[in-house]
């Protein structure tokens, strides 16, 4: 049985993009210039004119369709009916034409087709902004029905097939008796979006650990997709999409890595579907090895120094540079073509002269060229001496404190005063992701008063500048800011600002700032106010630590002398082990008990504190264990504290000079298990004795209240100090002290 099947296809029209209107009539008689209940060329033209007229009224672009394409659109064909209401060829036609364009839900309806201009509008929405698909079914010689569905929606209804799979293009396929099948398919494809060409991709390393990808603009490209190779999955995966005006992309891949990338351009058709061009060439970007760190510079006889550094994975070698000052033009000493070599003895030097060293690593790339890391921080040492051991006599410290590297780039992020808490956290997260030994993040908190609703983690290679700002802790959080608790940090500057916990409930107690495992940190010109018994800053396992020009106050809450607990240092240098400090909730890799080294504490004020600065956690044998070495405590003011002004337990190779200490208890400066200490030219006054249980525990015989107390210590110099209003004898040495020089001190007892 044969029946007439009439099918029409109308493509989606975007407001800004024209598309073709394509229709086809099928009859029992094959190709004919005479229609039967369908549209001829002239009628199709009328429909197009009607549509464009309405679009013009709305200020929209007209639909473009040439005469040849219109002819193909009204081609007629006949076919055998396979079942009531549909045929196999109809199934092919509908599936091939609509697949990939329908999704979601659509309104469906069956309407009588009268083949009049008024009914042609049924193919569009009421605003003439888009068209839909229509299937026509000839039930009899008198009636013609059709089903309608918008492009971009799902067709459901009793007159059309449901649920078609996706394909890539619109065309008519395999209608056996259709005279214009091939041409019709070509016309439909001509209306599709043009494929972009393959971009030419180039790549290079930037900022030591980033891949910088660039390409030329590609014709017909609406955007680009960037792909990176996943070595674990052994395949490329999409990592980013950018618009057609973006011609570069930067990706952090880490130190000592080889990154492989490719891209492809895409266009979009009138339905918004992406039409992809071919992939670009594949580029490989190799990044630099990490910057090495100098672990020590030691004297090797009277004319040589030995420089040691950490091994850097992925490094093929190192270059060692030297200069006679910390800053200046360094010259190359030697290139070491081995990544496993981690020391160099530099001979032929002048005895007694100080030399500074820097080092950088390099990788040998696939092209044979060397790619260098940034320079390490400089470390200096005098020929005939060593940064890690004492010289003859009480030489004290040659500490430099933190040495922050010179960065290739500084990225400044300004905190929004209106959204302090959120934007400060966002800036810190961005710094954690992107800061490196080559790129420093400077986060500026503008002057003003702010509420700190959280504990802030300060990442490596970050400078927080808060001069003029006051940050008030709220809620019940114990700390205010800290560094990464899971891994060591480096190169941090905290500058300025008043950080206070005074608005917190009195029940909140404990350390305000806790620092663990940091290499090179500066805290300067900062004020921290609290009302607690805990430490204000507790710093454990620090290497290169400078605290300068700060004011600390208020950790003297525990004024009850009846308690036998030790008052807490406002600034404590600590050793991070679970045995020594059970409160450290860090992974075992962070609790290695390295102690604090190369520390400078200068020009600070400590007032109304438990103690000023010091350490009360140690091994009890500083001469062997060395938990704290190379420390300078100079020109500080310490007054009105519950205990000692400076408590140096297990300190080695240290200088304590120029400090003003007043109104403390037991002693102004306490050296316990110390070695090679110079404590000269300090001014100490108004020292009291412990009372109550503290007296019974720490001074049972009531003999202290002196200017300086030295116990179980060796090789120290105490000279040029001025002690007033202290208990006799002013300076006490006891419990097997050795190699002492005590001279030229002025003592005025009570």
C-alpha positions in Angstrom: 0.0 0.0 0.0 1.2 3.4 -0.9 0.4 6.6 0.9 1.6 10.1 0.5 4.3 11.2 3.0 5.1 14.9 3.3 7.9 16.0 5.4 9.3 19.4 6.2 12.4 20.5 8.0 13.0 24.0 9.4 16.3 24.8 11.0 16.9 26.8 14.2 17.3 30.5 13.7 19.4 32.4 16.3 18.7 36.1 16.6 22.1 37.1 15.4 22.8 34.2 13.0 20.8 33.4 9.8 19.9 29.8 8.9 18.2 28.0 6.0 14.6 27.0 5.8 14.5 23.6 4.1 11.3 21.8 3.1 10.6 18.7 1.0 7.4 17.3 -0.6 7.0 13.6 -1.3 4.4 12.3 -3.8 3.5 9.0 -5.5 4.6 10.4 -8.8 8.3 11.1 -8.2 9.8 14.4 -9.0 7.3 17.0 -10.4 7.0 20.7 -10.8 3.4 20.4 -9.7 2.7 20.1 -6.0 0.0 18.0 -4.4 -1.0 19.5 -1.0 2.5 21.0 -0.6 4.5 24.1 -1.4 6.2 25.0 -4.7 9.1 27.4 -5.0 6.9 30.4 -5.2 5.0 29.4 -2.0 8.2 28.7 -0.2 9.5 32.1 -1.2 6.3 33.7 0.2 6.9 31.9 3.5 10.5 33.2 3.6 9.3 36.7 2.8 6.7 36.5 5.6 9.2 35.3 8.1 11.8 38.0 7.1 9.2 40.7 7.2 8.3 39.9 10.8 12.0 39.6 11.7 12.7 43.1 10.2 10.0 44.6 12.3 11.8 43.2 15.4 15.2 44.5 14.1 16.6 41.1 13.4 18.7 39.9 10.5 16.9 38.2 7.6 17.1 34.5 6.7 19.3 33.9 3.7 18.4 31.1 1.2 19.4 31.1 -2.4 17.2 29.8 -5.3 19.1 26.6 -5.8 18.8 25.6 -2.2 15.1 26.5 -2.3 14.7 24.1 -5.3 16.3 21.3 -3.3 14.1 22.1 -0.4 10.9 21.3 -2.3 12.2 18.2 -4.1 9.5 15.5 -4.2 9.9 11.7 -3.9 7.7 8.7 -3.5 8.1 5.7 -1.3 6.3 2.5 -0.2 4.5 2.6 3.1 6.0 0.1 5.6 3.4 0.5 8.3 0.5 2.6 9.2 1.6 6.2 9.8 5.3 5.8 9.1 7.9 4.1 6.8 11.4 3.0 7.2 12.6 5.9 5.1 10.6 8.4 7.1 12.3 7.0 10.2 15.7 7.6 8.6 14.8 11.1 7.5 13.5 12.1 10.9 16.4 10.6 12.8 19.1 12.0 10.6 17.6 15.5 10.5 16.8 15.9 14.1 19.4 14.0 16.0 21.7 16.0 18.2 19.3 19.0 18.1 16.6 17.8 20.5 16.9 17.6 24.3 14.7 18.5 27.2 10.9 18.8 26.9 8.7 20.4 24.2 5.0 21.2 23.8 3.5 19.0 21.1 0.5 19.5 18.9 -1.2 18.2 15.7 -2.8 20.9 13.5 -4.7 20.8 10.3 -2.5 22.1 7.4 -4.4 24.2 4.9 -1.4 25.2 2.8 -2.1 28.9 3.3 0.2 31.8 4.2 -1.5 32.2 7.5 -0.7 28.7 8.5 3.0 29.0 7.5 3.5 31.0 10.7 2.9 27.8 12.7 6.5 26.9 11.8 7.8 29.8 13.9 7.2 31.1 17.4 5.1 34.2 17.9 8.1 36.5 17.8 9.6 34.9 14.7 12.9 34.4 16.5 13.3 30.6 15.8 11.9 27.8 13.7 11.1 24.2 14.4 10.9 20.8 12.8 7.7 19.6 11.2 6.7 16.1 9.9 3.7 16.0 7.5 1.7 12.8 7.1 -0.9 12.4 4.3 -3.7 10.3 5.9 -6.0 10.7 2.9 -6.3 12.8 -0.2 -8.2 15.4 1.7 -6.4 15.7 5.1 -2.8 16.6 5.8 -1.5 16.6 9.4 1.9 17.5 10.9 3.8 17.3 14.3 5.9 20.2 15.5 8.9 20.5 17.8 11.4 23.3 18.5 15.1 22.8 17.9 16.8 22.4 21.2 13.8 20.6 22.7 12.5 17.0 22.9 9.7 15.9 20.5 7.0 13.8 22.0 3.6 13.1 20.4 1.5 10.4 18.7 2.5 11.5 15.2 6.3 11.3 15.3 9.0 9.0 16.4 10.5 9.7 19.9 14.0 9.5 21.4 16.5 9.8 18.6 20.2 9.2 19.2 22.7 12.1 18.7 24.6 12.6 15.4 26.8 15.4 14.2 25.0 17.1 11.3 21.7 17.7 9.5 21.1 16.0 6.1 18.7 13.8 4.2 19.9 10.2 3.8 19.0 7.4 1.3 15.6 8.4 -0.1 15.7 6.1 -3.0 13.3 8.0 -5.4 14.3 11.5 -4.4 15.9 13.1 -7.4 17.9 15.8 -5.5 19.1 13.7 -2.5 22.8 14.4 -3.0 22.4 18.1 -3.8 20.0 18.5 -0.9 22.5 17.0 1.5 25.2 19.4 0.2 23.0 22.4 0.6 22.2 21.5 4.2 25.9 21.0 5.0 26.7 24.3 3.4 24.6 26.0 6.1 26.7 24.5 8.9 29.4 26.4 10.8 32.8 26.3 9.1 35.5 24.2 10.8 38.5 26.1 12.1 41.9 25.2 11.0 44.5 23.6 13.3 46.3 26.2 15.4 50.1 26.4 15.6 51.0 25.9 19.2 54.2 27.1 20.9 55.3 26.7 24.5 58.0 27.8 26.9 58.8 27.8 30.6 58.1 30.9 32.6 58.5 31.6 36.3 60.6 28.4 36.6 57.6 26.1 37.1 54.9 27.3 34.7 54.2 26.4 31.1 53.4 29.5 28.9 51.4 28.4 25.8 50.8 30.8 22.9 49.2 30.4 19.4 48.1 32.5 16.4 44.5 33.4 15.9 42.6 30.8 13.8 39.9 31.8 11.2 36.4 30.8 12.2 37.4 30.1 15.9 34.9 31.1 18.5 37.2 29.6 21.2 40.0 27.2 22.0 40.3 24.1 24.2 43.6 23.3 25.9 44.6 19.7 26.7 47.3 18.4 28.9 48.8 15.0 29.0 48.1 12.9 32.1 51.0 10.4 32.5 49.0 8.3 35.0 46.1 7.8 32.6 48.3 8.0 29.5 46.0 10.3 27.7 45.3 13.9 27.1 42.6 15.6 29.1 41.0 19.0 28.7 42.3 21.5 31.3 40.9 24.8 30.1 38.6 26.5 27.6 39.2 30.1 26.5 37.4 32.5 24.1 38.4 33.2 20.5 40.2 36.4 21.5 42.5 34.7 24.0 45.8 33.5 22.4 47.8 32.4 25.4 47.4 30.3 28.5 49.6 29.8 31.5 49.6 26.5 33.5 51.6 25.7 36.7 53.0 22.2 36.4 55.6 22.3 39.2 59.4 22.1 39.4 61.4 19.6 37.4 58.4 18.5 35.3 57.8 17.8 31.6 54.4 19.0 30.5 52.9 18.0 27.1 50.1 20.1 25.6 47.9 20.5 22.5 44.9 22.6 21.7 42.1 22.8 19.1 39.8 25.6 17.9 36.1 25.4 17.7 33.3 27.2 16.0 29.6 27.2 16.9 26.6 26.5 14.7 23.2 28.3 14.9 22.2 26.0 17.6 25.2 26.7 19.7 26.8 23.3 19.1 30.6 23.2 18.9 32.2 22.4 15.5 35.8 21.4 16.2 38.8 21.8 14.0 41.8 19.4 14.1 44.2 19.3 17.0 47.3 21.4 17.0 50.8 20.1 17.2 51.9 18.8 20.6 54.5 20.9 22.5 56.6 19.8 25.5 57.5 22.3 28.2 60.2 21.4 30.7 60.4 23.3 34.0 63.4 24.2 36.1 64.5 22.2 39.1 63.7 23.6 42.5 66.0 26.2 44.1 68.5 24.5 46.4 69.0 25.7 50.0 72.4 26.2 51.6 72.4 24.2 54.8 75.8 25.4 56.1 79.0 27.3 55.3 81.9 26.0 57.5 85.5 26.9 57.9 87.9 24.3 56.5 91.3 25.3 57.8 92.6 28.8 57.6 92.1 29.4 53.9 89.0 27.5 52.9 85.3 27.3 53.4 83.0 24.3 52.7 79.5 25.1 51.3 76.8 22.4 51.8 73.3 22.4 50.3 70.3 20.1 50.0 69.9 17.7 47.1 67.3 18.8 44.6 65.3 16.1 42.8 65.4 16.5 39.0 68.6 18.6 39.1 71.4 17.6 36.8 73.9 19.9 38.5 74.5 23.1 40.4 76.4 26.4 40.1 78.0 27.9 43.2 78.6 31.7 43.3 80.6 33.8 45.8 81.0 37.5 46.8 82.6 39.4 49.6 79.3 41.1 50.6 75.7 39.9 51.0 74.5 42.1 48.2 76.4 42.7 45.0 77.6 41.0 41.9 78.4 37.4 42.6 81.0 35.5 40.5 80.8 31.8 39.5 83.1 29.6 41.7 82.3 26.3 40.0 79.7 24.4 37.9 79.0 20.9 39.3 77.7 18.5 36.7 76.1 16.1 39.1 72.7 16.3 40.8 73.8 14.1 43.7 76.8 16.3 44.7 75.8 18.5 47.7 79.0 20.2 48.9 81.9 22.2 47.6 85.2 23.1 49.3 86.3 26.6 48.2 90.1 27.0 48.7 92.6 29.8 48.3 90.6 32.3 50.5 91.9 35.0 52.9 92.0 34.1 56.5 89.6 36.2 58.6 87.7 37.5 55.7 83.9 36.9 55.3 82.6 35.4 52.0 79.0 35.0 51.0 77.7 32.2 48.8 74.6 31.6 46.5 73.7 28.5 44.6 71.3 27.5 41.9 70.4 24.2 40.3 70.1 23.4 36.6 68.4 20.8 34.4 69.8 19.6 31.0 66.8 19.8 28.7 66.0 17.5 25.8 67.5 20.1 23.4 70.8 20.0 25.3 70.4 23.4 26.9 70.6 24.1 30.6 67.6 25.5 32.5 68.6 27.2 35.7 66.6 27.7 38.9 66.5 30.9 40.9 69.4 31.7 43.3 69.3 30.5 46.9 69.4 33.0 49.7 73.0 34.0 50.4 74.9 32.6 53.4 78.2 34.0 54.7 81.0 32.8 56.9 84.4 34.1 58.0 87.4 32.1 56.9 88.7 30.4 60.0 85.2 30.3 61.7 81.9 28.5 61.1 78.3 29.4 61.2 77.5 26.2 63.0 80.1 26.1 65.7 81.8 28.4 68.2 85.3 29.8 67.8 87.8 30.0 70.7 86.5 32.1 73.6 83.0 33.4 73.9 82.5 34.6 70.4 78.7 34.8 70.5 76.5 34.9 67.4 77.0 35.9 63.8 73.3 35.4 63.0 71.8 37.2 60.0 68.3 36.2 60.7 65.9 35.6 57.8 67.2 36.2 54.3 64.2 36.7 51.9 65.2 36.1 48.3 65.0 38.6 45.5 61.9 37.7 43.4 61.5 37.9 39.7 57.9 39.0 40.2 55.8 40.5 43.0 52.1 40.1 42.7 50.2 42.6 44.9 46.7 41.8 46.2 44.7 44.4 48.0 42.2 43.3 50.7 38.8 44.8 50.3 38.0 46.8 53.5 34.3 46.1 53.1 34.8 42.4 52.9 38.0 41.9 55.0 37.5 38.3 56.2 36.5 36.9 52.8 39.0 38.8 50.6 41.9 38.3 52.9 41.3 34.5 52.9 40.9 34.5 49.1 44.2 36.4 48.7 46.0 33.9 51.0 44.5 30.9 49.0 45.7 32.5 45.7 49.2 33.0 47.2 49.2 29.4 48.4 48.5 28.2 44.9 50.7 30.5 42.9 53.5 32.0 45.0 57.0 30.5 44.5 60.7 31.2 45.0 60.4 33.3 41.8 57.0 34.9 42.5 56.2 36.7 45.8 52.6 37.6 46.7 52.3 40.8 48.7 48.9 41.1 50.4 48.0 44.6 51.5 45.5 45.1 54.3 44.6 48.9 54.2 44.4 51.0 57.3 41.2 50.4 59.3 39.6 48.3 61.9 38.7 44.7 61.0 37.0 41.7 62.6 38.9 38.4 62.1 36.4 35.7 62.1 38.8 32.9 61.3 42.4 31.5 61.8 44.4 32.6 58.8 47.1 30.3 57.2 50.0 32.3 55.8 51.6 30.5 52.9 55.3 30.4 51.7 56.7 33.3 49.7 54.0 35.7 51.0 54.4 39.3 52.4 51.4 40.4 54.5 51.5 44.2 54.8 49.1 45.6 57.4 50.6 48.9 58.5 47.9 51.1 60.0 45.4 48.2 60.3 43.9 46.8 63.5 42.7 43.2 63.3 40.5 42.1 66.2 40.0 38.4 66.8 36.4 37.4 67.4 34.7 34.2 68.5 36.5 31.5 70.5 39.3 30.6 68.1 42.6 30.4 70.1 45.0 31.6 67.4 45.0 34.5 64.9 47.4 33.3 62.2 49.7 30.4 61.6 51.7 28.6 58.8 51.2 25.3 57.1 50.9 22.6 59.7 51.4 19.8 57.3 54.7 20.8 55.6 57.6 23.2 56.1 57.1 26.8 54.9 59.6 29.4 53.7 60.2 33.1 52.9 57.4 34.8 54.8 57.1 38.5 55.9 54.5 39.7 58.3 54.7 43.4 58.5 52.8 45.9 60.5 49.3 46.0 62.0 47.8 45.7 65.5 46.6 42.1 66.0 44.5 41.8 69.2 42.5 39.2 71.0 41.2 41.6 73.6 37.6 41.3 72.4 37.5 37.6 72.8 35.8 36.0 75.9 38.1 35.6 78.9 37.6 31.8 78.6 39.7 31.8 75.4 43.3 31.0 76.3 46.4 29.7 74.7 49.0 30.7 72.1 48.1 33.6 69.8 50.5 32.7 66.9 52.1 29.2 66.5 54.9 28.7 63.9 56.5 25.4 63.0 59.2 24.5 60.6 59.8 27.7 58.7 62.9 28.7 56.8 63.3 32.5 56.5 60.6 34.4 58.2 60.4 38.1 59.2 58.0 39.6 61.7 58.4 43.4 61.8 56.7 46.5 63.1 53.8 44.5 64.5 51.8 45.0 67.7 50.1 41.9 69.3 47.9 42.5 72.3 46.3 39.8 74.4 45.0 38.9 77.9 46.1 35.3 78.2 48.5 33.0 80.0 49.8 31.4 76.8 52.6 32.5 74.6 52.0 35.3 72.2 54.3 33.8 69.5 55.5 30.3 69.8 58.1 29.5 67.1 59.5 26.0 66.8 62.2 24.6 64.4 62.8 27.9 62.8 65.9 28.5 60.5 66.4 32.1 59.6 64.0 34.0 61.8 63.9 37.8 62.4 61.6 39.6 64.8 62.1 43.4 64.6 60.4 46.5 65.9 57.4 44.7 67.4 55.4 45.3 70.6 54.1 42.3 72.6 51.8 42.7 75.6 49.3 41.0 77.8 50.1 37.4 78.3 50.4 38.0 82.1 46.9 36.9 82.9 48.2 34.3 85.4 49.4 36.7 88.0 48.6 34.4 90.9 52.0 33.7 92.4 50.6 30.8 94.4 50.8 28.7 91.3 54.0 26.8 90.7 53.7 26.9 86.9 56.4 28.8 84.9 55.3 32.1 83.4 55.2 31.9 79.6 57.5 33.8 77.2 55.8 36.3 75.0 58.2 35.2 72.2 59.2 31.6 72.7 61.8 29.7 70.7 60.9 26.1 70.8 61.8 22.6 69.7 59.1 20.7 67.9 58.8 17.1 69.3 55.8 15.4 70.7 57.8 14.5 73.8 58.9 18.1 74.4 55.7 19.8 73.3 52.7 17.5 73.4 50.5 20.2 72.1 51.8 20.1 68.6 49.2 18.4 66.4 51.4 18.1 63.4 52.5 15.1 61.3 55.5 13.3 62.5 57.5 14.6 59.5 57.2 18.1 61.1 58.1 17.0 64.6 61.8 16.3 64.1 63.2 18.4 66.9 65.5 20.6 64.8 65.2 23.6 67.1 65.7 27.2 66.2 68.8 28.5 64.4 70.0 31.8 62.9 67.6 34.0 64.8 67.7 37.8 65.3 65.4 39.4 67.8 66.0 43.2 67.9 64.4 46.5 68.7 61.2 45.0 70.2 59.2 45.9 73.3 57.8 43.3 75.7 55.5 44.6 78.4 53.1 43.0 80.9 54.1 39.6 79.8 54.8 36.3 81.5 58.4 36.4 80.3 60.0 38.5 77.6 61.8 36.1 75.2 63.4 32.7 75.5 63.1 29.0 75.7 62.1 26.8 78.6 62.0 23.5 76.5 65.3 21.9 76.0 67.4 18.8 76.3 69.2 19.7 79.5 72.5 19.4 77.7 72.9 22.3 75.3 76.6 21.6 74.6 75.7 18.3 72.9 72.1 18.5 71.6 72.2 22.1 70.2 68.5 22.7 69.9 69.0 26.5 69.7 72.1 28.0 67.9 73.3 31.3 66.5 70.8 33.7 68.2 71.1 37.4 68.6 68.8 39.2 71.2 69.7 42.9 70.9 68.4 46.3 71.8 65.0 45.1 73.2 63.0 46.7 76.0 61.5 44.2 78.5 59.5 45.5 81.5 56.8 44.5 83.9 56.9 40.7 83.5 56.0 37.9 85.8 59.2 36.0 85.4 62.6 36.4 83.8 63.2 39.0 81.1 65.3 36.6 78.9 65.4 32.9 79.6 68.1 31.2 77.4 67.9 27.5 78.0 70.1 25.3 75.8 71.2 28.3 73.7 74.5 27.9 71.9 76.6 30.6 70.1 74.4 33.5 71.1 74.7 37.2 71.7 72.5 39.1 74.2 73.4 42.7 74.2 72.0 46.3 74.5 68.8 45.2 76.1 66.9 47.2 78.8 65.2 44.9 81.3 63.2 46.2 84.3 60.6 45.1 86.8 61.1 41.3 86.4 61.2 38.5 88.9 64.1 36.1 89.8 66.5 37.5 87.3 66.8 39.8 84.3 68.8 37.3 82.2 68.8 33.6 82.9 71.4 31.3 81.1 70.7 27.6 81.7 72.7 24.8 80.0 74.1 27.4 77.6 77.3 27.5 75.6 79.4 30.2 74.0 77.2 33.2 75.1 78.2 36.9 75.0 75.9 38.8 77.4 77.4 42.3 77.3 76.2 45.9 77.7 72.7 45.2 79.0 70.9 47.5 81.5 69.0 45.6 84.2 67.0 47.1 87.1 64.3 46.5 89.7 64.5 42.7 89.9 62.2 41.0 92.5 62.1 37.5 94.0 59.5 34.9 93.4 56.9 34.4 96.1 54.4 31.8 97.0 54.6 28.4 95.3 56.7 29.8 92.5 59.4 30.6 95.1 59.1 27.2 96.7 59.5 25.6 93.2 62.0 27.8 91.4 63.9 29.6 94.3 63.4 27.5 97.5 66.4 29.2 99.2 65.3 32.7 98.3 68.8 33.6 96.9 67.8 35.0 93.6 66.3 38.3 92.5 69.6 39.0 90.8 70.5 40.8 87.6 71.9 37.7 85.9 71.7 34.0 86.8 74.0 31.5 85.1 73.7 27.8 85.7 75.4 24.7 84.2 76.8 26.8 81.4 80.2 27.0 79.6 82.3 29.5 77.7 80.4 32.8 78.3 81.3 36.4 78.6 79.4 38.8 80.9 80.9 42.3 80.7 79.9 46.0 80.5 76.4 45.4 82.1 74.7 47.9 84.4 72.7 46.3 87.2 70.7 48.5 89.6 68.2 47.6 92.4 69.0 43.9 92.3 69.7 41.5 95.1 73.3 40.7 96.0 75.5 39.6 94.5 73.9 40.8 91.3 75.4 38.0 89.2 75.2 34.3 90.3 77.2 31.5 88.7 76.4 28.0 90.0 76.2 24.3 89.2 79.5 23.7 87.4 79.9 26.7 85.2 83.2 26.7 83.2 85.3 29.0 81.1 83.7 32.2 82.3 84.6 35.8 81.7 82.8 38.2 84.1 84.3 41.7 84.2 83.6 45.4 84.1 80.0 45.2 85.2 78.4 47.9 87.4 76.2 46.5 90.1 74.0 48.4 92.6 72.2 46.1 95.0 69.1 46.6 97.1 
